[in-house]
């Protein structure tokens, strides 16, 4: 562009001059980018097929002169005078056909047009022009290669003549370098703006495309490219539409399913509730309470149970549905969520499989949980020591085939459910060691098959119902409750073997009807700590053929022991402790050949100990203290009782020295000679052989001398009571030898040392007798262990015989 007489004269690409001063002429001064693109394309095609060594890319600059005006300034790339080498003629028509172009070009032998579709602009170059700096003034007719746009530019297809000039060559090189830099910069510096991106942007694609092409600012792509791009866009849109449609369909199906599932659950709940209430399986009040076991069980079987049993119709058999529902009520009613073991309750399995196999003390396997008979009817509930908490539900009455219930050692409270009276086949009921209350129900007498009742350690009150006497019980355990009345109800229970009624408030005559010949099968009888009376102890109790244990301690029995005691090889445990028996100890007491436990302490026995007691070689526990036996020495006959483990002769008024043969009772664990008149020293006794001695109580006597060194060799000692005597010396040797000593009591005077003693005794009552009572009840056990057979399930069939040594 030059200034001519104050006018801006622009030389166009084809050598013509245009006046660009006026606004009306500025539009004509804009570069025709369509023509430029055609020229670049022609030149690129020519160079591609007819490369010339004289064409080398050189640096170029692009200067923006204003809106729509671009001035390309590029050094001359062709030396003057060099001739362009001849190139063979080539049919552009076949070339375009080979490259997929649909354009047509008419060409002569002298003139050639080269087109390279990949460039963004095309320029027609005349190779036959002189290589000077002056551009040609010949106007070129552009070639329309895209028939889609027809004659939008108002140009006609004409033959193209001539070779590119030097200026045209420079323009072509600048265009190629500009395109190369743009693409290289995009790779090096990230995403850059591109005419292609602008062309394929969103919005009104076709209108914007036409706008770019008309204004010369876009790319003139062939129709095949544009069609492919449009098809891709349509395909992507179709994919997106399909994805959205599928999502909508799936969401709709899911919503319909959830609604149907919710409606189905609601319908099942309604059907279940109606079935349970209409058939009086559960009350409407219980079902309506959302916190009740009945509601939870109904909700579970209706909506959560994997088996999804059909709610029975009027013509269906409802037993299976009722049985599974009842088992679920039992689970929720007894706090199943907090059980120690879930025992497979509420699992997907049949309710007959809701159990775990566990061994008992004898390693016999039992199904702990629910068990069934061959017809898949629940016939056993065995859930001991599993943290059951709650009440037994009334729905248990629908388990009609139940024969066995054992839920001992739990925290079950409430009364015995009245529904039990409908369990006509029940044989075994063991609910001991719980927190149940209420009265002993009368309907128990209606359960004709019942053989074992275990209600020990609960809070039952009232009397035993008379109907109980009609049962053929083998075990009755009602101990440690608050029951009252007499025991006449059991006098006709001839099959009765085990009777435990201790620690209640039963009254009446102990021997009236309950220990007569009508009960020949008795094995163990414990009636201790009641208010029972009796003026005469009948001799026939020593003739019962199976009686191994009889404990009537802690009652109000008076009278005398029978003088005529028949020989007995069965009785092992006999206790009348804490009564008011006022006779002497009969000589025939030795006829109890197998007696191992004899407790007559705290009575009013008189006279001397019979010499015949020396023949009772089976004795292991002998308690004769707190009686009024004739004062004298410790009977020498006792030295023959080498099996003794506990010997208590306290408060008998015994005199003289402690015999040295006491040291020969090597199995003694307890030696209680306190509160007597014993004198002498301890040095004559060899304690070193008494390796099991744990309790040595010699307090409140008249002993003197020093503490023997042999006492320091008894490492099993736990309690030593030497106070209220005149014993001196050091107990430190015992303290040093014994690691687990619990209590040592000595006098403060005379000279005695004891660093392990808590305190020494000064005065008459420095140690209260309450201390000894507490110690006596906690430190050693002078009672017995119940026979395991009493609650063995095998007792129902007498499959095994009771052990003769389990007392």
Secondary structure, DSSP 8 states (H G I E B T S, - for coil): -EEETTEEEEE-TTS-EEE-SSHHHHHHHS--HHHHHHHHHHHHHHHHHS--TT-----EEEEEEETTEEEEEE---S-TT----------HHHHHHHTT------B-SS------TTSS-----BTTS--SSS------------GGGTTTT------B--B--HHHHHHHHHHHHHHHHHHHHHHHHS----HHHHHT-SSSHHHHHHHHHHHT-S----HHHHHHHHHHHHHHHHHHHHHHHHHHHHHHHHHHHHHHHHHHHHHHHHHHHHHHHHTTSS-HHHHH-TTSHHHHHHHIIIII-TT------TTS--HHHHHHHHHHHHHHHTTGGG-S--TTTTSSS-GGG-EEEEE-TT--EEEEEEEE-TTS-EEEEE--SS--EE---GGGGG-TT--EEE--SSEEEE---GGGGG-TT--EEE--SSEEEEE--GGGGG-TT--EEE--SSEEEEE--GGGGGS--SEEE--SSEEES-SGGGTT-TT--EEE--SS--EEETTSSSSSTT-TT--EEE--SSEEEES---GGGGT-TT--EEE--SSEE-S---S----BSS--EEE-TTS---SB--GGGGGBTT--EEE--SS--EE---GGGGG-TT--EEE--SSEE------GGGGG-TT-SEEE-TTS---SB--GGGGG-TT-SEEE--SS--EEESTTS-GGG-TT--EEE--SSEEEEE--GGGGG-TT--EEE--SSEEEEE-HHHHHH-SS--EEEEES-SSEE-TT-S-EE-SS-SS-HHHHHHHHHHH---S----GGGG-GGGGTT-S---TT--
